[in-house]
Amino acid sequence: MDLQTLKWTREPKEYHIDKDKVEIVTNPHTDLWQRTYYHFQNDNAPVLQMETEEKYFSFVVKAEFMESHHRFDQCGIVMYLDSENWLKASVEYENEKYQHLGSVVTNQGYSDWATTAIDASVKSMWYRFSRREDDYCVESSTDGIHFQQMRICHMQKGAGKIQFGIYACSPEDSSFKAVFTNMAVTRCQWKAHNGQQPDKSI
């Protein structure tokens, strides 16, 4: 991947990009969230993405967050289409004991949040983001080899040309350095479904 071709949505104040690594220093009070439960709309996190019309592919990246230390510090993958249609997956710092490995899907201006608790000692995570037309699969891995499904979702604006990549943010009064490496786009690793047949009566 040529990282120099990636484009910013909301460029952070401090970052570094070379041939095989991206470093982002988060700005305080930056986040992505739309309405649900909290009622607020936060849409100011820096997002670095590429663009494609390819309907079947997978995107892999390793995110390291050794410096995350404050509640809600987070970094990971994103597909940001516009302010009301996007998805993200990340490890979100909570406290000295645990963090949230989770994903958010936002369709037509409403976000959801699905999480599982992981130990606070985890300071890196691999992600694999796969597309099959306008359906998407997000997976995570601690070693970059064995991936586990986090979520399958449909995106209302996920057909045709899309943008996807990485993000990092600090929703509260915090800042940390997120490091992204091993970025690659491959053939779709999310295989076509070959299980039960659909109910013809529906």
DOSERO-488880 format. One line per field, with one value per atom (N, C-alpha, C): residue number from 1; atom name; x negated, y negated, z negated. Coordinates in nm, 4 decimals. Each point is the difference from the previous one (the first is absolute). Layout:
N
i (NUM	...)
at (CA	...)
u (X	...)
v (Y	...)
w (Z	...)
This chain:
202
i (1	1	1	2	2	2	3	3	3	4	4	4	5	5	5	6	6	6	7	7	7	8	8	8	9	9	9	10	10	10	11	11	11	12	12	12	13	13	13	14	14	14	15	15	15	16	16	16	17	17	17	18	18	18	19	19	19	20	20	20	21	21	21	22	22	22	23	23	23	24	24	24	25	25	25	26	26	26	27	27	27	28	28	28	29	29	29	30	30	30	31	31	31	32	32	32	33	33	33	34	34	34	35	35	35	36	36	36	37	37	37	38	38	38	39	39	39	40	40	40	41	41	41	42	42	42	43	43	43	44	44	44	45	45	45	46	46	46	47	47	47	48	48	48	49	49	49	50	50	50	51	51	51	52	52	52	53	53	53	54	54	54	55	55	55	56	56	56	57	57	57	58	58	58	59	59	59	60	60	60	61	61	61	62	62	62	63	63	63	64	64	64	65	65	65	66	66	66	67	67	67	68	68	68	69	69	69	70	70	70	71	71	71	72	72	72	73	73	73	74	74	74	75	75	75	76	76	76	77	77	77	78	78	78	79	79	79	80	80	80	81	81	81	82	82	82	83	83	83	84	84	84	85	85	85	86	86	86	87	87	87	88	88	88	89	89	89	90	90	90	91	91	91	92	92	92	93	93	93	94	94	94	95	95	95	96	96	96	97	97	97	98	98	98	99	99	99	100	100	100	101	101	101	102	102	102	103	103	103	104	104	104	105	105	105	106	106	106	107	107	107	108	108	108	109	109	109	110	110	110	111	111	111	112	112	112	113	113	113	114	114	114	115	115	115	116	116	116	117	117	117	118	118	118	119	119	119	120	120	120	121	121	121	122	122	122	123	123	123	124	124	124	125	125	125	126	126	126	127	127	127	128	128	128	129	129	129	130	130	130	131	131	131	132	132	132	133	133	133	134	134	134	135	135	135	136	136	136	137	137	137	138	138	138	139	139	139	140	140	140	141	141	141	142	142	142	143	143	143	144	144	144	145	145	145	146	146	146	147	147	147	148	148	148	149	149	149	150	150	150	151	151	151	152	152	152	153	153	153	154	154	154	155	155	155	156	156	156	157	157	157	158	158	158	159	159	159	160	160	160	161	161	161	162	162	162	163	163	163	164	164	164	165	165	165	166	166	166	167	167	167	168	168	168	169	169	169	170	170	170	171	171	171	172	172	172	173	173	173	174	174	174	175	175	175	176	176	176	177	177	177	178	178	178	179	179	179	180	180	180	181	181	181	182	182	182	183	183	183	184	184	184	185	185	185	186	186	186	187	187	187	188	188	188	189	189	189	190	190	190	191	191	191	192	192	192	193	193	193	194	194	194	195	195	195	196	196	196	197	197	197	198	198	198	199	199	199	200	200	200	201	201	201	202	202	202)
at (N	CA	C	N	CA	C	N	CA	C	N	CA	C	N	CA	C	N	CA	C	N	CA	C	N	CA	C	N	CA	C	N	CA	C	N	CA	C	N	CA	C	N	CA	C	N	CA	C	N	CA	C	N	CA	C	N	CA	C	N	CA	C	N	CA	C	N	CA	C	N	CA	C	N	CA	C	N	CA	C	N	CA	C	N	CA	C	N	CA	C	N	CA	C	N	CA	C	N	CA	C	N	CA	C	N	CA	C	N	CA	C	N	CA	C	N	CA	C	N	CA	C	N	CA	C	N	CA	C	N	CA	C	N	CA	C	N	CA	C	N	CA	C	N	CA	C	N	CA	C	N	CA	C	N	CA	C	N	CA	C	N	CA	C	N	CA	C	N	CA	C	N	CA	C	N	CA	C	N	CA	C	N	CA	C	N	CA	C	N	CA	C	N	CA	C	N	CA	C	N	CA	C	N	CA	C	N	CA	C	N	CA	C	N	CA	C	N	CA	C	N	CA	C	N	CA	C	N	CA	C	N	CA	C	N	CA	C	N	CA	C	N	CA	C	N	CA	C	N	CA	C	N	CA	C	N	CA	C	N	CA	C	N	CA	C	N	CA	C	N	CA	C	N	CA	C	N	CA	C	N	CA	C	N	CA	C	N	CA	C	N	CA	C	N	CA	C	N	CA	C	N	CA	C	N	CA	C	N	CA	C	N	CA	C	N	CA	C	N	CA	C	N	CA	C	N	CA	C	N	CA	C	N	CA	C	N	CA	C	N	CA	C	N	CA	C	N	CA	C	N	CA	C	N	CA	C	N	CA	C	N	CA	C	N	CA	C	N	CA	C	N	CA	C	N	CA	C	N	CA	C	N	CA	C	N	CA	C	N	CA	C	N	CA	C	N	CA	C	N	CA	C	N	CA	C	N	CA	C	N	CA	C	N	CA	C	N	CA	C	N	CA	C	N	CA	C	N	CA	C	N	CA	C	N	CA	C	N	CA	C	N	CA	C	N	CA	C	N	CA	C	N	CA	C	N	CA	C	N	CA	C	N	CA	C	N	CA	C	N	CA	C	N	CA	C	N	CA	C	N	CA	C	N	CA	C	N	CA	C	N	CA	C	N	CA	C	N	CA	C	N	CA	C	N	CA	C	N	CA	C	N	CA	C	N	CA	C	N	CA	C	N	CA	C	N	CA	C	N	CA	C	N	CA	C	N	CA	C	N	CA	C	N	CA	C	N	CA	C	N	CA	C	N	CA	C	N	CA	C	N	CA	C	N	CA	C	N	CA	C	N	CA	C	N	CA	C	N	CA	C	N	CA	C	N	CA	C	N	CA	C	N	CA	C	N	CA	C	N	CA	C	N	CA	C	N	CA	C	N	CA	C	N	CA	C	N	CA	C	N	CA	C	N	CA	C	N	CA	C	N	CA	C	N	CA	C	N	CA	C	N	CA	C	N	CA	C	N	CA	C	N	CA	C	N	CA	C	N	CA	C	N	CA	C	N	CA	C	N	CA	C	N	CA	C	N	CA	C	N	CA	C	N	CA	C	N	CA	C	N	CA	C	N	CA	C	N	CA	C	N	CA	C	N	CA	C)
u (-0.0825	0.0825	-0.0862	0.0382	-0.0675	0.0728	-0.0551	0.0672	0.0107	-0.0813	0.0048	0.1269	0.0722	0.1234	0.1216	-0.0157	0.1120	0.0349	0.1281	0.0458	0.0670	-0.0247	0.0544	0.1418	0.0816	0.1203	-0.0283	-0.0141	-0.0390	-0.1431	-0.0943	-0.1418	-0.0366	-0.0677	-0.0406	-0.1152	-0.0238	-0.1085	-0.1364	-0.0103	-0.1300	0.0138	-0.0767	-0.0011	-0.1268	-0.0273	-0.1151	0.0359	-0.0309	0.0255	-0.1288	-0.0437	-0.1097	0.0469	-0.0899	0.0403	0.0727	-0.0185	0.0640	0.0612	0.0181	0.0526	0.0700	0.1088	0.0692	0.0065	-0.0398	0.0119	0.0944	0.0963	0.0944	-0.0043	-0.0209	0.0118	0.1383	0.0825	0.1396	0.0128	0.1015	0.0370	0.1048	-0.0049	0.1043	0.1383	0.1010	0.1402	0.0329	-0.0507	0.0328	0.0680	0.1017	0.0786	0.0874	0.0569	0.1034	0.1162	0.1153	0.1224	0.1195	0.1127	0.1211	0.1213	0.0462	0.1313	0.0304	-0.0005	0.0596	-0.0434	0.0959	-0.0175	-0.0551	-0.1180	-0.0614	0.0648	0.0619	0.0701	-0.0919	-0.1290	-0.0887	-0.0475	-0.0561	-0.0583	-0.1448	-0.0927	-0.1426	-0.0560	-0.0585	-0.0440	-0.1273	-0.1035	-0.1219	-0.1277	0.0103	-0.1205	-0.0739	-0.1336	-0.0757	0.0119	0.0197	0.0200	-0.0928	-0.0757	-0.0926	0.0425	0.0402	0.0655	-0.0494	0.0335	-0.0151	0.1390	0.0083	0.1290	-0.0002	0.1142	0.0093	0.1441	0.0160	0.1283	-0.0005	-0.1110	-0.0103	0.1040	0.0768	0.1113	-0.0402	-0.1162	-0.0428	-0.1477	-0.0305	-0.1386	-0.0064	-0.1217	-0.0260	-0.1130	0.0091	-0.1015	-0.0484	-0.1317	-0.0607	-0.0937	0.0002	-0.0920	-0.0245	-0.1202	-0.0333	-0.0009	0.0736	0.0035	-0.0703	-0.0919	-0.0687	0.0330	0.0261	0.0457	-0.0646	-0.1317	-0.0750	0.0253	0.0300	0.0135	0.1434	0.0975	0.1376	0.0112	0.0663	-0.0034	0.1224	0.0867	0.1126	0.1306	0.1057	0.1293	0.0390	0.0362	0.0491	-0.1094	-0.1289	-0.1068	0.0199	-0.0107	0.0297	-0.0692	-0.0247	-0.0526	0.0305	0.0201	0.0316	0.0364	0.0907	0.0410	0.1300	0.0223	0.1202	0.0406	0.1290	0.0534	0.0908	-0.0515	0.0717	0.0526	0.1319	0.0627	0.0453	0.0671	0.0350	0.0321	0.0394	0.0133	0.1059	0.0953	0.1085	-0.0013	-0.1050	-0.0114	-0.1459	-0.0314	-0.1374	-0.0034	-0.1148	-0.0245	-0.1433	-0.0236	-0.1348	-0.0157	-0.1240	-0.0325	-0.1305	-0.0071	-0.1182	-0.0048	-0.1127	-0.0098	0.0114	0.0939	0.0276	-0.0388	-0.0945	-0.0492	0.1110	0.0081	0.0982	-0.0684	-0.0835	-0.0724	-0.1217	-0.0638	-0.1232	0.0248	0.1250	0.0317	0.0489	0.0836	0.0568	0.0236	0.0192	0.0305	0.1189	0.0535	0.1066	-0.0517	0.0050	-0.0197	0.1382	0.0215	0.1364	0.0094	0.1232	0.0276	0.1263	0.0038	0.1156	0.0419	0.1284	0.0565	0.1011	-0.0141	0.0893	0.0676	0.1298	0.0809	0.1024	0.0005	0.0991	0.0107	-0.1156	-0.0064	0.0189	-0.0013	0.0137	-0.1067	-0.0756	-0.1096	0.0453	-0.0649	0.0101	-0.1402	-0.0090	-0.1320	0.0057	-0.0854	-0.0097	-0.1411	-0.0118	-0.1319	-0.0174	-0.1269	-0.0369	-0.1180	-0.0080	-0.1080	-0.1262	-0.1142	-0.1303	-0.0922	-0.1080	-0.0911	-0.0693	-0.0252	-0.0646	-0.1449	-0.0578	-0.1389	-0.0139	0.1094	-0.0044	-0.0306	-0.1070	-0.0404	-0.0173	0.0489	0.0028	0.1122	0.0521	0.1064	-0.0040	0.0185	0.0153	0.1483	0.0311	0.1376	0.0037	0.1092	0.0245	0.1417	0.0077	0.1247	0.0271	0.1143	0.0293	0.1317	0.0020	0.1191	0.0512	0.1319	0.0690	0.1183	-0.0215	0.0963	0.0340	0.1233	0.0301	0.0156	-0.0547	-0.0076	-0.1463	-0.0229	-0.1353	-0.0225	-0.1246	-0.0395	-0.1231	0.0012	-0.1141	-0.0491	-0.1313	-0.0618	-0.1184	-0.0419	-0.1172	-0.0896	-0.1249	-0.0980	-0.1106	-0.0509	-0.1127	-0.1344	-0.0001	-0.1266	-0.0082	0.1067	-0.0010	0.0177	0.0258	0.0162	0.1397	0.0390	0.1303	0.0982	0.0954	0.0968	0.1333	0.0658	0.1314	0.1006	0.1181	0.1036	0.0464	0.0053	0.0583	0.1425	0.0205	0.1290	0.0163	0.1232	0.0437	0.1090	-0.0047	0.1002	0.0278	0.1105	0.0385	-0.0076	-0.0543	-0.0085	0.0947	0.0882	0.1010	-0.0613	-0.1156	-0.0701	-0.1294	-0.0035	-0.1229	-0.0190	0.0832	-0.0181	-0.0835	-0.0556	-0.0755	-0.1324	-0.0364	-0.1282	0.0041	-0.1015	-0.0102	-0.1388	-0.0150	-0.1288	-0.0195	-0.1215	-0.0295	-0.1453	-0.0298	-0.1376	-0.0115	-0.0631	-0.0331	0.0421	0.0121	0.0319	-0.0583	-0.0077	-0.0401	0.0582	0.0456	0.0584	-0.0025	0.0191	0.0067	0.1207	0.1133	0.1220	-0.0072	-0.0811	-0.0111	-0.1297	-0.0430	-0.1162	-0.1278	-0.0355	-0.1124	-0.0663	-0.1166	-0.0701	-0.0951	-0.0134	-0.0949	-0.0422	-0.1075	-0.0482	0.0482	0.0686	0.0426	-0.0903	-0.0410	-0.0925	0.0661	0.0021	0.0630	-0.1055	-0.0067	-0.0959	0.0671	-0.0750	0.0433	0.1309	0.0215	0.1216	-0.0072	0.1088	0.0051	0.1449	0.0196	0.1287	-0.0180	0.0871	-0.0132	0.1319	-0.0024	0.1249	0.0910	0.1283	0.0950	-0.0189	-0.0303	-0.0168	0.1306	0.1040	0.1334	0.0731	0.0074	0.0502	0.1518	0.0465	0.1443	0.0683	0.1207	0.0760	0.0405	-0.0233	0.0364	0.0797	0.0706	0.0756	0.1427	0.0931	0.1408	0.0564	0.0978	0.0666	0.1040	0.0271	0.0999	0.1404	0.0822	0.1397	0.0736	0.0470	0.0626	0.1294	0.0613	0.1274	-0.0143	-0.1228	-0.0201	-0.0196)
v (0.1194	-0.1194	-0.1247	-0.0973	-0.1286	-0.0922	-0.0175	-0.0767	-0.1480	-0.0448	-0.1409	-0.0340	0.1006	-0.0264	-0.0152	0.0278	-0.0136	-0.1477	-0.0256	-0.1392	-0.0237	-0.1181	-0.0363	-0.0544	0.0392	-0.0734	-0.0518	-0.1298	-0.0626	0.0410	-0.0636	0.0263	-0.0370	0.0889	-0.0334	-0.1000	-0.0609	-0.0970	0.0657	0.1238	0.0671	0.1430	0.0330	0.1352	0.0205	0.1264	0.0337	0.1197	-0.0082	0.1097	0.0312	0.1265	0.0427	0.1191	0.0736	0.1026	0.1176	0.0247	0.1174	-0.0263	-0.1274	-0.0302	-0.1347	-0.0059	-0.1268	-0.0210	-0.1172	-0.0379	-0.1193	0.0099	-0.1084	-0.0357	-0.1266	-0.0497	-0.0631	0.0553	-0.0428	-0.1389	-0.0713	-0.1278	0.0248	-0.0724	0.0145	-0.0363	0.0633	-0.0282	0.0276	0.1131	0.0449	0.1355	0.0213	0.1230	0.0166	0.1215	0.0307	0.0662	-0.0631	0.0586	-0.0795	0.0696	-0.0674	0.0399	-0.0910	-0.0027	0.1082	0.1274	0.1059	-0.0048	0.0052	0.0060	-0.1291	-0.0438	-0.1210	-0.1270	0.0104	-0.1091	-0.1025	0.0006	-0.0956	0.0517	-0.0917	0.0323	-0.0463	0.0962	-0.0294	0.0469	-0.0914	0.0315	-0.0780	0.0186	-0.0768	0.0820	0.1326	0.0836	-0.0010	-0.0012	0.0094	0.1393	0.0039	0.1240	-0.0015	0.1076	0.0115	0.1197	-0.0245	0.1044	0.0088	0.1127	0.0208	0.0195	-0.0053	0.0068	0.1160	0.0677	0.1111	0.0240	0.0606	0.0516	0.1526	0.0612	0.1452	0.0566	0.0992	0.0526	0.1128	0.0614	0.1133	-0.0162	-0.0258	-0.0142	0.0079	0.0115	-0.0106	-0.0995	-0.0734	-0.0964	0.0408	0.0127	0.0433	-0.1086	-0.0219	-0.0962	0.0384	-0.0316	0.0159	-0.1371	-0.0137	-0.1250	0.0204	-0.0908	0.0037	-0.1274	0.0159	-0.1121	0.0073	0.0093	0.0115	-0.1181	-0.1171	-0.1209	-0.0292	0.0760	-0.0294	0.0161	-0.0959	-0.0027	-0.0638	-0.0580	-0.0757	0.0580	-0.0123	0.0555	-0.0411	0.0993	-0.0131	-0.0199	-0.0124	-0.0007	0.1210	-0.0188	0.1096	-0.0186	0.1110	-0.0048	0.1327	-0.0047	0.1232	-0.0271	0.0818	-0.0119	-0.0777	-0.0539	-0.0796	0.0102	-0.0086	-0.0267	-0.1212	-0.1164	-0.1248	-0.0465	0.0119	-0.0399	-0.1453	-0.0354	-0.1390	-0.0050	-0.1155	-0.0171	0.0906	0.0485	0.0809	0.1445	0.0398	0.1373	0.0435	0.0843	0.0456	0.1173	0.0675	0.1023	-0.0129	0.0475	-0.0003	0.1193	0.0427	0.1055	-0.0368	0.0210	-0.0438	0.0649	-0.0210	0.0241	-0.1357	-0.0105	-0.1263	0.0126	-0.0823	0.0055	-0.0350	0.0736	-0.0298	-0.0347	0.0905	-0.0269	0.0920	0.0065	0.0781	0.1499	0.0420	0.1425	0.0543	-0.0759	0.0543	-0.1086	0.0472	-0.0840	0.0615	-0.0724	0.0527	0.0251	0.1249	0.0331	-0.0042	-0.0929	-0.0163	-0.0597	-0.0114	-0.0567	-0.0844	-0.1015	-0.0882	-0.0030	0.0179	-0.0153	-0.1130	-0.0936	-0.1151	-0.0023	0.0191	-0.0069	-0.1118	-0.0895	-0.1074	-0.0780	-0.0281	-0.0915	0.0572	0.1347	0.0618	0.1069	-0.0123	0.0917	0.1098	0.1170	0.1025	0.0308	0.0805	0.0327	0.1410	0.0885	0.1386	0.0217	0.0504	0.0105	0.1300	0.0294	0.1026	-0.0524	0.0344	-0.0486	0.0826	-0.0685	0.0663	-0.0638	0.0674	-0.0474	-0.1297	-0.0858	-0.1283	0.0148	0.1179	0.0215	0.0144	0.0243	0.0121	-0.1372	-0.0081	-0.1284	0.0022	0.1065	0.0042	0.0932	-0.0244	0.0835	-0.0074	0.1157	0.0072	-0.0045	-0.0613	-0.0031	0.0443	0.0666	0.0342	-0.0448	-0.0846	-0.0589	0.0550	0.0674	0.0666	-0.0486	-0.0083	-0.0463	0.1063	0.0205	0.0778	-0.0848	-0.0780	-0.0963	-0.1052	-0.0059	-0.1004	0.0612	0.1209	0.0642	0.0066	-0.0039	-0.0141	0.0898	0.0430	0.0814	-0.0627	-0.0110	-0.0512	0.1100	0.0262	0.1022	-0.0607	0.0662	-0.0443	0.1193	-0.0311	0.1051	-0.0572	0.0811	-0.0434	0.0330	0.0871	0.0405	-0.0234	-0.0487	-0.0237	0.1249	0.1122	0.1277	0.0561	0.0086	0.0569	-0.1128	-0.0200	-0.1084	0.0538	-0.0809	0.0346	-0.1075	0.0440	-0.0926	-0.0907	-0.1293	-0.0966	-0.0366	-0.0096	-0.0481	0.0245	0.0305	-0.0057	-0.1052	-0.0871	-0.1059	-0.0389	-0.0667	-0.0573	-0.1510	-0.0653	-0.1453	-0.0568	-0.0895	-0.0550	-0.0739	-0.0619	-0.0701	0.0718	0.1312	0.0755	0.0616	-0.0342	0.0512	-0.0985	0.0472	-0.0887	-0.0422	-0.1262	-0.0516	-0.0242	0.0473	-0.0194	-0.0513	-0.0440	-0.0370	0.0801	0.0446	0.0770	-0.0195	0.0220	-0.0167	0.0061	-0.1022	0.0005	-0.1309	0.0053	-0.1208	0.0131	-0.1127	-0.0019	-0.1251	0.0112	-0.1175	0.0138	-0.1125	-0.0080	-0.0855	0.0615	-0.0763	-0.0943	0.0322	-0.0878	-0.0808	-0.0567	-0.0885	0.0825	0.0582	0.0934	-0.0066	0.0619	0.0136	0.1182	0.0763	0.1113	0.0257	0.0768	0.0343	0.1388	0.0083	0.1270	0.0325	0.1257	0.0422	0.1111	-0.0181	0.0960	0.0552	0.1343	0.0660	0.1180	0.0657	0.1234	-0.0172	-0.1169	-0.0231	0.0712	0.0680	0.0718	0.0161	-0.0057	0.0327	0.1311	0.0969	0.1332	0.0437	0.1168	0.0623	0.0170	0.0014	0.0077	0.1304	-0.0138	0.1165	0.0426	-0.0753	0.0305	0.0811	0.1283	0.0907	-0.0116	0.0329	0.0008	0.1009	-0.0320	0.0873	0.1291	0.1140	0.1290	0.0857	-0.0639	0.0734	0.0215	-0.0233	0.0288	-0.0831	0.0538	-0.0702	-0.0962	-0.1096	-0.0948	0.0591	-0.0490	0.0387	-0.0650	0.0833	-0.0517	-0.0750	0.0233	-0.0639	-0.1437	-0.0434	-0.1372	-0.0926)
w (0.0000	0.0000	0.0000	0.0795	0.0012	-0.0976	-0.1189	-0.1032	0.0345	0.0941	0.0383	0.0781	0.0463	0.0763	-0.0915	-0.1292	-0.0924	-0.0198	-0.0238	-0.0117	-0.1351	-0.0539	-0.1301	0.0098	-0.0941	-0.0371	-0.1406	-0.0142	-0.1268	-0.0392	0.0579	-0.0259	-0.1437	-0.0729	-0.1376	-0.0002	-0.1149	-0.0098	0.0138	-0.0492	-0.0008	0.0512	0.1037	0.0542	0.0821	0.0318	0.0848	0.0860	0.1285	0.0932	0.0748	-0.0042	0.0869	0.0821	0.0607	0.0957	-0.0625	-0.1299	-0.0600	-0.1372	-0.0368	-0.1332	-0.0009	-0.0754	-0.0251	-0.1503	-0.0458	-0.1402	-0.0103	-0.0902	-0.0236	-0.1476	-0.0301	-0.1363	-0.0120	-0.0873	-0.0069	-0.0609	0.0468	-0.0591	-0.1084	-0.1109	-0.1028	0.0542	-0.0577	0.0317	0.1466	0.0499	0.1359	-0.0086	0.0852	-0.0109	0.1237	0.0130	0.0987	-0.0730	0.0014	-0.0561	0.0516	0.0207	0.0458	-0.0842	-0.0826	-0.0641	-0.1035	0.0387	-0.0813	-0.1468	-0.0884	-0.1456	-0.0598	0.0506	-0.0556	0.0546	0.1161	0.0681	0.0662	-0.0365	0.0652	0.1356	0.0788	0.1301	-0.0011	0.0025	0.0041	0.1341	0.0742	0.1359	0.0328	-0.0829	0.0229	-0.0115	-0.0016	-0.0064	0.1336	-0.0022	0.1250	0.0603	0.1306	0.0741	0.1214	0.0204	0.1132	0.0836	0.1268	0.0783	0.1440	0.0604	0.1433	0.0599	0.1303	0.0683	0.0979	0.0122	0.0946	0.0425	0.1159	0.0455	0.0036	-0.0412	-0.0039	-0.0961	0.0457	-0.0791	-0.0939	0.0226	-0.0822	-0.0345	-0.1265	-0.0423	-0.1522	-0.0517	-0.1437	-0.0223	-0.1083	-0.0414	-0.1387	-0.0154	-0.1261	-0.0501	-0.1325	-0.0596	-0.1453	-0.0471	-0.1414	-0.0665	-0.1096	-0.0758	-0.1339	-0.0334	-0.1285	-0.0778	-0.1293	-0.0814	-0.1385	-0.0002	-0.1250	-0.0938	0.0557	-0.0815	-0.0428	0.0462	-0.0411	-0.1517	-0.0643	-0.1459	-0.0626	0.0806	-0.0518	0.0535	-0.0777	0.0377	0.1419	0.0799	0.1374	0.1049	-0.0385	0.1013	0.0910	0.1324	0.0921	0.1348	0.0691	0.1365	0.0685	0.1306	0.0718	0.1439	0.0535	0.1404	0.0103	0.1196	0.0232	0.1461	0.0252	0.1328	-0.0157	0.0331	-0.0192	0.1351	0.0184	0.1253	-0.0055	-0.1085	-0.0307	-0.1487	-0.0504	-0.1440	-0.0622	0.0800	-0.0548	0.0477	0.0697	0.0507	-0.0053	-0.0981	-0.0174	-0.0966	-0.0032	-0.1019	-0.0479	-0.1230	-0.0549	-0.0930	-0.0206	-0.0950	-0.0678	-0.1315	-0.0733	-0.1372	-0.0685	-0.1437	-0.0674	-0.0930	-0.0682	-0.1471	-0.0430	-0.1383	-0.0980	-0.1087	-0.1033	-0.1333	-0.0495	-0.1250	-0.0081	-0.1148	-0.0148	0.0017	-0.0067	-0.0038	0.1338	0.0704	0.1235	0.1049	0.1244	0.1147	0.0730	0.0983	0.0841	0.1412	0.0430	0.1404	0.0631	0.0918	0.0478	0.1384	0.0465	0.1309	-0.0068	0.0841	0.0121	0.1458	0.0250	0.1335	-0.0052	0.0906	0.0069	0.1364	0.0007	0.1214	-0.0141	0.0960	0.0071	-0.1314	-0.0593	-0.1111	-0.1382	-0.0134	-0.1323	-0.0182	-0.1086	-0.0294	-0.0948	0.0138	-0.1032	-0.0496	-0.1045	-0.0561	-0.0546	0.0528	-0.0467	-0.0531	-0.1245	-0.0620	-0.0760	-0.0273	-0.0960	-0.0804	-0.1262	-0.0859	0.0222	0.0099	0.0085	-0.1039	-0.0328	-0.1031	0.0427	-0.0948	0.0288	0.0441	-0.0189	0.0418	0.1515	0.0720	0.1459	0.0594	0.0792	0.0558	0.1516	0.0640	0.1459	0.0435	0.1204	0.0541	0.1524	0.0622	0.1448	0.0345	0.1133	0.0496	0.1458	0.0344	0.1404	0.0357	0.0994	0.0472	0.1394	0.0169	0.1279	0.0579	0.1319	0.0708	0.0962	-0.0036	0.1029	0.0445	0.1057	0.0530	-0.1065	-0.0527	-0.1020	-0.1382	-0.0189	-0.1305	-0.0432	-0.1318	-0.0519	-0.1207	-0.0159	-0.1139	-0.0636	-0.1321	-0.0752	-0.0925	0.0034	-0.0835	-0.0739	-0.1079	-0.0751	-0.0315	-0.0323	-0.0276	-0.0880	-0.0908	-0.0822	0.0642	0.1023	0.0609	0.1505	0.0616	0.1428	0.0836	-0.0645	0.0703	-0.0215	-0.1243	-0.0359	-0.0304	0.0900	-0.0138	-0.0501	-0.0836	-0.0511	0.0386	0.0375	0.0448	-0.1134	0.0271	-0.0913	0.0412	0.1313	0.0471	0.1500	0.0396	0.1399	0.0064	0.0997	0.0079	0.1447	0.0186	0.1281	-0.0123	0.1013	0.0001	0.1053	-0.0444	0.0899	0.1179	-0.0225	0.1084	0.0368	-0.0216	0.0180	0.1363	0.0984	0.1355	0.0815	0.1100	0.0877	-0.0588	0.0210	-0.0458	-0.1506	-0.0699	-0.1446	-0.0360	-0.1244	-0.0559	-0.1280	-0.0259	-0.1201	-0.0388	-0.1279	-0.0453	-0.1504	-0.0602	-0.1426	-0.0653	-0.1322	-0.0762	-0.1402	-0.0700	-0.1410	-0.0622	-0.1259	-0.0639	-0.1519	-0.0660	-0.1467	-0.0368	-0.0289	-0.0261	-0.1205	-0.0987	-0.1164	0.0077	-0.1105	-0.0007	-0.0072	0.1142	0.0056	0.1365	0.0106	0.1272	-0.0107	0.1081	0.0027	0.1436	0.0170	0.1335	0.0394	0.1130	0.0585	0.1188	0.0102	0.1052	0.0821	0.1326	0.0906	0.0959	0.0080	0.0884	0.0694	0.0878	0.0667	0.0766	0.0571	0.0768	0.1342	0.0352	0.1276	0.0446	0.1294	0.0609	0.0764	-0.0266	0.0587	0.0628	0.0603	0.0425	-0.1207	0.0225	-0.1106	-0.0776	-0.1299	-0.0870	-0.0666	0.0202	-0.0527	0.1060	-0.0208	0.1017	0.0164	0.1194	0.0265	-0.0915	-0.0415	-0.0895	0.0714	-0.0622	0.0609	-0.0974	-0.0921	-0.1001	0.0418	-0.0927	0.0246	0.1133	0.0660	0.1081	-0.0571	0.0682	-0.0512	-0.0004	-0.0911	-0.0068	0.1157	0.0945	0.1227	-0.0287	-0.1194	-0.0301	-0.0420	-0.0286	-0.0452	0.1206)
